[in-house]
Amino acid sequence: MIEVQSLSRSFGKVQAVQNVTFTAPDGQITGLLGPNGAGKSTTLRMLYTLLKPASGSARIDGFDVTTSAIEVQRRIGVLADARGLYERLTTRENIRYYGRLHDMEGPELENQIDRLLVLLDMQAIADRKTEGFSTGEKLKVAIARALVHNPSNVLLDEPTNGLDVMSTRAMRQFILRLREEGKCVLFTSHIMQEVAALCDQVVIIAHGRVTATGTPQSLREQTGKESLEDAFVAAIGSEEGLE
Amino acid sequence: MMKKIWVIVEKELLDNLRDYRSWTTGLFWALFGPLMLGGMIMILGNTVRDKVYGGLHLPVQGAENAPNLITFLETHEMIIDPAPVDPQAAVIAGDVNVVLIIPPAYPEEFSAGKTASLQLVFDSTRQTAMVDIQRIKLLLEEYSRYMGSLRLAMRGVSPEVIRVVQVQEQDTATPQSQALVFLSMLPYFIIFAIFNGASPIITDATAGERERRSLEPLLLNPLPRGWVATGKMISAMPFAVINLLITLFGFGAIFEFLPIEEMLGMKIGLSLGSLTAIFLICLPVVFLACAIQTVIASFTRTTKEAGTYLPFVGLIPSLPGLALAFLPVKPALWMMLIPTFGQQILINQFLRSEPISASNVVVSTIVTLVMSALITLAAIRFYEHERIVIG
């Protein structure tokens, strides 16, 4: 479970995130929706301990992201915006490295790697060096290594960015599967249809602030609009970021 | 803790070993020193041997004016050649090192018992010619003294009257001390090789990782960032040690297989024992080289930027060694307080088979290790800062 309370952060004079509050419960998919530059990635980066909040707090399974960073890191699987792989290592070696950094070893680790290879349908590339992989293949490796320790909270920054239609569909199936496993899934997207199709809860962010929160259904009711698209436009106050 | 640091080390070793282009470049630098020194010794050895023992060709203009002098020169192993048409131009062009001009007035002046003038054309900035020039000057002076004393004797005066003092030279340097200058560059090559062995690995592990955008996800794993920095630094150490070994074996092989004694007439102390001692003395420098370069790689943004700094980083600590070649110093305790400088002085002492003070070794080792540890802490600080990821 992820609890965010009045989180703020600025870079120089730019207020990137202001007073953001929301809760992402276990067994649900929460989408952070907003146009480019709205502060989604910055919010996520504070949740996964990379950036320190200027004020406010965030807790993951009860652990504070600033004071118990290591405990938080044990409980999250992150697909960051930066998702570079080690090109001279094979898929399996890339995943194994992260597993070992999570104190996993031996058959437990190898079985988990095999399970992920099957789950993400990447047995064919398991023992190839990742140099020259397609965007979709690279993404799969990045996701597999992020989830190797079977975390209860999954944070995905724009997981479908740059993917073709088939890969996007597979990615969405995968996110739904994570929910079935009872995980708390939080992902960011600037694509409204995607959020509408997947999310149990939507947090709309614009200019670093939360402008609306709720289920897709309740958002339509809050804004008095028929379609989610209109509700989105009403919530962020402009049409930017619509696709 | 050790276990997780080892996970980092193991991965970096595997990753970097597969990047064989980078580390083979590093190896080249390890061989660079021995090859260059070997080449220089070969060239120098040949010149020294030729110059000191062989006959010297001396172009002479107007040889017919002084048959007596020419005979004297020839009996002193000079081979008299006809002079080029324009002696000055030939010396400037480097066709000949030196030309002796005997003016037409010479026979007359000589017969009259006056001071007859000769001209010697040479370029004093041409180092390689100095051996020739000195030899000819000495011969001419010897001839002058010889003839002078004959003249005095003919006039019934003892030649000792004009010889007020006689200087007997005692040069404590070996005749081939020039070779020692080159030998003094050895510490420079050794330190440089250590830095160059570590630099491709460190560049790749920190700046490279950032550039490939794999550093951010790596730092989200549950371990203190200091361990990541430490692991990356340690992973470069074997490469630096291997470079050090290759360089030392290279120098060892050169002194073993090149006929140095025959060429330079001196024995160079590079036994297996002194090689081992030099290796041990340099181990703290391995730590220092890895620490310094990790700090630099952690605040540079790209491998390209790191690549512009790191070669200089290796150069600066090795420079004192180069200076040592030309400004020999007496080892003092304060010099041991400067990392790399102390080691270079100690290496030099080993090469010259001088007695080594144990306290100098201990001080230089401890200071270098403490300094390296402090620099490592600085690298860890850089890693802990947000800036390492967001730039």
Boltz contact constraints between the chains, C-beta under 6 A:
constraints:
  - contact:
      token1: [A, 48]
      token2: [B, 220]
      max_distance: 6.0
  - contact:
      token1: [A, 51]
      token2: [B, 386]
      max_distance: 6.0
  - contact:
      token1: [A, 70]
      token2: [B, 222]
      max_distance: 6.0
  - contact:
      token1: [A, 73]
      token2: [B, 220]
      max_distance: 6.0
  - contact:
      token1: [A, 73]
      token2: [B, 222]
      max_distance: 6.0
  - contact:
      token1: [A, 74]
      token2: [B, 222]
      max_distance: 6.0
  - contact:
      token1: [A, 78]
      token2: [B, 220]
      max_distance: 6.0
  - contact:
      token1: [A, 80]
      token2: [B, 216]
      max_distance: 6.0
  - contact:
      token1: [A, 80]
      token2: [B, 217]
      max_distance: 6.0
  - contact:
      token1: [A, 82]
      token2: [B, 213]
      max_distance: 6.0
  - contact:
      token1: [A, 82]
      token2: [B, 216]
      max_distance: 6.0
  - contact:
      token1: [A, 84]
      token2: [B, 212]
      max_distance: 6.0
  - contact:
      token1: [A, 84]
      token2: [B, 213]
      max_distance: 6.0
  - contact:
      token1: [A, 84]
      token2: [B, 214]
      max_distance: 6.0
  - contact:
      token1: [A, 86]
      token2: [B, 15]
      max_distance: 6.0
  - contact:
      token1: [A, 88]
      token2: [B, 15]
      max_distance: 6.0
  - contact:
      token1: [A, 88]
      token2: [B, 18]
      max_distance: 6.0
  - contact:
      token1: [A, 88]
      token2: [B, 19]
      max_distance: 6.0
  - contact:
      token1: [A, 97]
      token2: [B, 11]
      max_distance: 6.0
  - contact:
      token1: [A, 100]
      token2: [B, 7]
      max_distance: 6.0
  - contact:
      token1: [A, 101]
      token2: [B, 7]
      max_distance: 6.0
  - contact:
      token1: [A, 101]
      token2: [B, 221]
      max_distance: 6.0
